[in-house]
Amino acid sequence: MIPVLLVSGEIDRFLMLEAVLSEHGLKVIWADSGSKALSKLKDEHHDLMIADEQLSDMTGMELAKIVVRQSPMTSLALVSTLPDKDFHQSGEGLGILMQLSFEPGQDEAEKLIGSFKHVLNLSGKIV
């Protein structure tokens, strides 16, 4: 199973996303803060990290900037309420796979999985 790190202190908003990821054979691992996510990334590689916009100890964008340096092979998706243009400017150069809405639904989850599978296939991993 391919591990996916989902970082949020508000699990209820991500239950649909978690269900769709699991249906596609992805193993969802939770962290409720940026520091816990970074600790998990040190212990085990995660092919995808999905981070909430605001965590208890940092923003999702701040976490993404650290992850890009410490675990550059981890694909990133971030929840953000910023308009698309502002989101892309703030995340420029981070290689963020996708911006997610405040409460990602099934359509967004399917789109994320499609993009993620494409990245995995390009890297030689079969999904």
C-alpha positions in Angstrom: 0.0 0.0 0.0 1.2 3.5 -0.8 1.3 5.7 2.4 -0.5 9.1 2.3 0.0 11.5 5.2 -3.1 13.5 6.0 -2.3 16.5 8.3 -5.2 18.2 10.1 -6.6 18.6 13.6 -10.1 18.5 12.1 -10.5 14.9 11.0 -14.3 15.2 10.3 -13.8 17.5 7.3 -11.6 14.9 5.6 -13.6 11.7 6.1 -14.8 11.7 2.5 -11.3 12.2 1.2 -10.0 9.5 3.5 -12.7 7.1 2.3 -11.9 7.7 -1.4 -8.1 7.4 -0.8 -8.7 4.1 1.0 -11.0 2.8 -1.8 -8.1 3.3 -4.2 -5.7 1.2 -2.1 -3.9 4.1 -0.4 -2.9 3.8 3.3 -4.0 7.0 5.1 -1.9 8.0 8.1 -3.0 10.9 10.2 -1.0 13.7 11.9 -2.7 16.5 13.8 0.1 19.1 13.6 3.0 20.1 11.4 5.6 18.9 13.8 4.0 15.5 14.1 3.9 15.3 10.3 7.5 16.1 10.0 8.4 13.5 12.6 6.4 10.9 10.6 8.2 11.9 7.4 11.5 11.3 9.1 10.5 7.9 10.2 8.9 6.7 7.0 8.6 8.0 3.4 5.1 9.1 2.4 4.5 9.5 -1.4 1.8 12.1 -0.8 1.1 14.6 2.0 -2.2 16.4 2.2 -2.1 19.3 4.7 -4.9 21.5 6.0 -4.7 25.2 5.6 -4.2 26.0 9.3 -2.5 23.6 11.7 -2.1 24.0 15.4 1.6 25.0 15.1 2.0 26.3 11.5 0.2 26.9 8.3 -0.1 24.2 5.6 2.0 26.3 3.3 4.8 26.7 5.9 4.7 22.9 6.4 4.9 22.4 2.6 8.0 24.6 2.4 9.8 22.5 5.0 8.7 19.2 3.4 10.0 20.3 0.0 13.5 20.6 1.6 13.4 17.6 3.8 11.4 15.1 1.7 11.5 16.4 -1.9 10.0 13.2 -3.3 6.8 13.6 -1.4 4.0 15.0 -3.5 1.9 17.8 -1.9 -1.7 18.8 -1.8 -2.9 21.7 0.3 -6.2 22.9 1.6 -6.5 26.6 0.9 -9.3 29.2 0.8 -7.1 31.6 -1.2 -8.1 32.5 -4.7 -6.3 30.3 -7.3 -3.9 33.1 -8.4 -2.9 34.0 -4.8 -2.5 30.3 -3.9 -0.2 29.7 -6.9 1.9 32.8 -6.1 2.3 31.8 -2.4 3.2 28.2 -3.4 5.4 29.0 -6.4 8.3 26.7 -6.7 7.0 24.1 -4.3 5.6 21.7 -6.9 2.2 21.5 -5.2 0.1 18.9 -6.9 -3.3 20.4 -6.1 -5.2 23.0 -4.1 -8.1 21.5 -2.2 -11.2 23.2 -0.8 -12.0 23.6 2.9 -13.9 20.3 3.0 -12.7 18.1 0.0 -15.5 16.0 -1.5 -15.5 13.0 -3.7 -14.9 14.8 -7.0 -11.8 16.6 -5.6 -10.6 13.3 -4.1 -10.9 11.5 -7.5 -9.1 14.4 -9.3 -6.3 14.3 -6.7 -5.9 10.6 -7.0 -5.8 10.9 -10.8 -3.0 13.5 -10.6 -1.1 11.5 -8.0 -1.3 8.3 -10.0 0.1 10.2 -13.0 3.1 11.4 -10.9 3.7 7.9 -9.6 3.6 6.4 -13.0 6.1 9.0 -14.2 8.4 8.1 -11.4 8.1 4.4 -12.3 5.8 3.3 -9.5 2.8 1.2 -10.6 -0.5 1.9 -9.0 
